[in-house]
Amino acid sequence: MILPGEFAPAHRHSSHALRVIIDGESSFSVVNGEKTPMETGDIVLTPGWCWHAHGHDGDKPAYWFDGLDVPLTQLLEPMFYEEHPQRREKIERLVMNSPYRFGRAEIAGKLDRAEADPEGFHGPRINLAAPEMPTMGLTIEQLRAGASTRRYRTTANTIFHVMEGSGRTTIGDHQFSWTRGDTIAAPCWHPLSHHATSDAQLFVLSDEPLLRFSNYYRFEALD
């Protein structure tokens, strides 16, 4: 959460990071001198070792979901953190479009053009390109009201953040109901399926690219 008028000082760290904006109006991010909006439904990236800071020019608190690959960084041990010497990084330019920002309208347009998975494991989904963050798999999946996905399991660890809608997710023998703003974590190799009770949009963060690179990725259909 960031409060109206608040500013998070500039810093950088080894780990790659991202933000899914749950509620935000007039909040912003500064990455390597570029100031971009952080509005409701946006996804903002901060690749490792980029200077970044956050601020809020609005009059209501803003909220977001953070995702980082900190566990991997700790295991490999290249963990570094540095505060900006001026505390506030100089803003070089204001931009609406940036490779580090996926806007809500842009996401909605791409989802409308996306095709459903012919095998039924996923609804229509899009990949978010993040070449500077190769350890993370970033997708957004759309499920229409009443839609269910086929059960599967994978060696990837997966986090689902609900951007829109409601439904339930079954992981192993456990069922979790969710609605906008909720987050569901699915550990590797646990049976997984979704059912949407209203039109839904799920942001999906996983370590699948890392496992594919290492040849550890496995996928198994269960239905």
C-alpha positions as CSV (number, residue, x, y, z in Angstrom):
1,M,0.0,0.0,0.0
2,I,1.1,3.5,-0.7
3,L,-0.7,6.5,0.9
4,P,-1.6,9.8,-0.9
5,G,1.5,12.0,-1.0
6,E,3.8,9.2,0.0
7,F,7.0,8.4,-1.8
8,A,9.0,5.2,-1.6
9,P,12.7,6.2,-1.9
10,A,14.7,4.9,-4.9
11,H,16.7,1.7,-4.6
12,R,17.8,-1.3,-6.5
13,H,18.3,-5.0,-5.8
14,S,19.4,-8.2,-7.5
15,S,15.9,-9.8,-7.6
16,H,13.5,-9.2,-10.4
17,A,10.2,-7.7,-9.2
18,L,6.7,-6.8,-10.5
19,R,3.5,-5.2,-9.3
20,V,-0.1,-6.0,-10.2
21,I,-2.1,-2.8,-9.3
22,I,-5.2,-3.8,-7.4
23,D,-6.5,-0.3,-6.7
24,G,-4.6,2.8,-7.8
25,E,-5.4,6.2,-9.2
26,S,-2.6,8.7,-9.8
27,S,0.0,6.5,-8.3
28,F,3.2,6.0,-10.3
29,S,6.5,4.2,-10.7
30,V,9.9,5.5,-11.7
31,V,12.2,2.9,-13.3
32,N,15.7,4.1,-14.5
33,G,14.5,7.7,-14.7
34,E,11.2,6.9,-16.5
35,K,8.0,7.9,-14.7
36,T,5.0,5.7,-15.7
37,P,1.4,5.5,-14.2
38,M,0.4,2.6,-11.9
39,E,-3.3,2.5,-12.4
40,T,-5.9,-0.2,-11.4
41,G,-5.4,-3.3,-13.6
42,D,-1.9,-2.3,-14.7
43,I,1.2,-4.6,-14.4
44,V,4.5,-2.9,-13.8
45,L,7.9,-4.6,-14.0
46,T,11.2,-3.8,-12.3
47,P,14.0,-5.9,-13.7
48,G,16.8,-6.7,-11.3
49,W,19.3,-3.9,-10.6
50,C,17.1,-1.2,-12.1
51,W,16.8,1.9,-10.0
52,H,13.1,2.2,-9.0
53,A,10.8,4.2,-6.8
54,H,7.1,4.7,-6.3
55,G,4.9,7.7,-5.5
56,H,1.3,8.7,-5.2
57,D,-0.2,12.0,-6.4
58,G,-3.8,10.9,-5.7
59,D,-6.1,11.3,-2.7
60,K,-6.9,7.6,-1.9
61,P,-4.6,4.8,-0.8
62,A,-3.3,2.6,-3.7
63,Y,-2.7,-1.1,-3.3
64,W,-0.8,-3.7,-5.3
65,F,0.4,-7.3,-5.3
66,D,4.2,-7.7,-5.4
67,G,6.0,-10.6,-7.0
68,L,9.8,-11.3,-6.8
69,D,12.2,-14.1,-7.4
70,V,13.8,-13.6,-4.0
71,P,13.9,-17.3,-3.0
72,L,16.0,-18.1,-6.1
73,T,18.3,-15.1,-5.5
74,Q,18.9,-16.3,-1.9
75,L,19.7,-19.8,-3.0
76,L,22.2,-18.7,-5.7
77,E,23.5,-16.0,-3.3
78,P,23.9,-13.0,-5.5
79,M,21.7,-10.9,-3.2
80,F,22.6,-7.2,-3.4
81,Y,20.6,-4.1,-2.3
82,E,21.5,-0.5,-2.7
83,E,19.8,2.8,-1.8
84,H,20.0,5.6,-4.3
85,P,22.6,8.2,-3.2
86,Q,20.1,11.1,-3.8
87,R,17.2,9.2,-2.3
88,R,15.0,10.4,-5.1
89,E,16.0,9.4,-8.6
90,K,15.9,12.2,-11.1
91,I,12.9,11.8,-13.5
92,E,14.2,12.0,-17.0
93,R,10.9,11.6,-18.8
94,L,7.2,10.9,-18.4
95,V,5.9,8.0,-20.5
96,M,2.5,6.3,-20.8
97,N,4.0,3.4,-22.9
98,S,6.9,1.4,-21.6
99,P,8.3,-2.1,-21.9
100,Y,8.0,-2.1,-18.1
101,R,4.3,-1.4,-18.0
102,F,1.3,-3.4,-19.3
103,G,-1.8,-1.2,-19.1
104,R,-5.3,-2.4,-18.3
105,A,-6.7,-1.5,-21.7
106,E,-3.8,-3.1,-23.6
107,I,-4.3,-6.3,-21.6
108,A,-8.0,-6.4,-22.2
109,G,-7.5,-5.9,-25.9
110,K,-5.0,-8.7,-26.2
111,L,-7.2,-11.1,-24.2
112,D,-10.2,-10.4,-26.4
113,R,-8.0,-11.6,-29.4
114,A,-6.5,-14.6,-27.6
115,E,-7.6,-18.1,-28.4
116,A,-8.6,-20.7,-25.9
117,D,-6.4,-23.7,-25.1
118,P,-7.7,-26.4,-27.5
119,E,-6.9,-29.0,-24.8
120,G,-8.9,-27.2,-22.1
121,F,-6.2,-26.7,-19.5
122,H,-6.4,-22.9,-19.8
123,G,-8.8,-20.2,-20.9
124,P,-7.7,-17.7,-23.5
125,R,-4.4,-16.3,-22.3
126,I,-1.6,-14.0,-23.2
127,N,2.1,-13.9,-22.3
128,L,3.7,-10.7,-20.9
129,A,7.1,-10.2,-22.5
130,A,9.8,-9.7,-19.9
131,P,13.1,-10.6,-21.5
132,E,15.1,-8.9,-18.7
133,M,13.4,-11.1,-16.1
134,P,14.0,-14.6,-17.6
135,T,13.3,-16.5,-14.3
136,M,9.7,-15.6,-14.3
137,G,6.8,-16.8,-16.4
138,L,4.1,-14.0,-16.7
139,T,0.7,-14.7,-18.2
140,I,-2.9,-13.5,-17.9
141,E,-5.7,-16.0,-18.3
142,Q,-9.4,-15.3,-19.0
143,L,-12.2,-17.6,-17.8
144,R,-15.8,-16.9,-18.7
145,A,-18.6,-17.5,-16.2
146,G,-19.3,-21.2,-15.8
147,A,-16.0,-22.3,-17.5
148,S,-13.9,-25.0,-15.9
149,T,-10.4,-26.1,-16.8
150,R,-9.1,-29.6,-17.0
151,R,-7.0,-31.0,-14.1
152,Y,-3.2,-31.1,-14.6
153,R,-0.1,-31.0,-12.5
154,T,3.3,-29.5,-13.3
155,T,6.7,-29.2,-11.6
156,A,6.4,-25.4,-11.8
157,N,5.4,-23.4,-8.7
158,T,2.5,-21.1,-9.6
159,I,0.9,-18.1,-8.1
160,F,-2.5,-16.9,-9.3
161,H,-3.7,-13.3,-8.5
162,V,-7.3,-12.5,-9.2
163,M,-7.6,-9.4,-11.3
164,E,-11.3,-9.7,-12.0
165,G,-14.2,-12.0,-11.3
166,S,-14.8,-14.9,-8.9
167,G,-14.5,-18.6,-8.8
168,R,-12.8,-21.5,-7.1
169,T,-9.5,-23.4,-7.6
170,T,-8.9,-26.9,-6.6
171,I,-5.4,-27.8,-5.6
172,G,-4.9,-31.4,-4.6
173,D,-7.8,-32.2,-2.2
174,H,-8.3,-28.6,-1.2
175,Q,-10.8,-26.1,-2.7
176,F,-10.3,-22.4,-2.5
177,S,-13.0,-19.8,-3.3
178,W,-11.7,-16.5,-4.7
179,T,-12.7,-13.1,-5.8
180,R,-11.0,-9.9,-7.0
181,G,-7.8,-9.1,-5.1
182,D,-7.3,-12.7,-3.8
183,T,-4.1,-14.7,-4.4
184,I,-3.8,-18.5,-4.6
185,A,-0.4,-20.3,-4.4
186,A,-0.2,-23.7,-6.1
187,P,2.9,-25.8,-5.1
188,C,4.6,-27.9,-7.7
189,W,3.2,-31.4,-8.7
190,H,-0.2,-30.8,-7.0
191,P,-3.4,-31.5,-9.2
192,L,-4.8,-28.1,-10.2
193,S,-8.0,-26.9,-11.9
194,H,-10.2,-23.7,-11.9
195,H,-13.9,-23.0,-12.2
196,A,-15.2,-19.4,-12.8
197,T,-18.5,-18.4,-11.2
198,S,-18.3,-15.0,-13.0
199,D,-16.2,-13.7,-15.8
200,A,-12.7,-13.8,-14.4
201,Q,-9.1,-12.7,-15.2
202,L,-6.2,-14.3,-13.5
203,F,-2.6,-13.0,-13.4
204,V,-0.3,-16.0,-13.4
205,L,3.3,-15.9,-12.1
206,S,5.5,-19.1,-12.2
207,D,9.0,-20.4,-12.3
208,E,8.3,-22.4,-15.5
209,P,10.9,-20.6,-17.7
210,L,13.6,-21.4,-15.1
211,L,12.5,-25.1,-15.0
212,R,12.4,-25.3,-18.8
213,F,15.9,-23.9,-19.0
214,S,17.2,-26.5,-16.5
215,N,15.2,-29.3,-18.1
216,Y,13.3,-29.9,-14.9
217,Y,9.9,-28.9,-16.3
218,R,7.2,-31.7,-16.4
219,F,3.5,-31.5,-17.2
220,E,0.9,-34.2,-16.7
221,A,-2.8,-34.2,-17.8
222,L,-5.0,-35.8,-15.1
223,D,-8.4,-35.8,-16.9
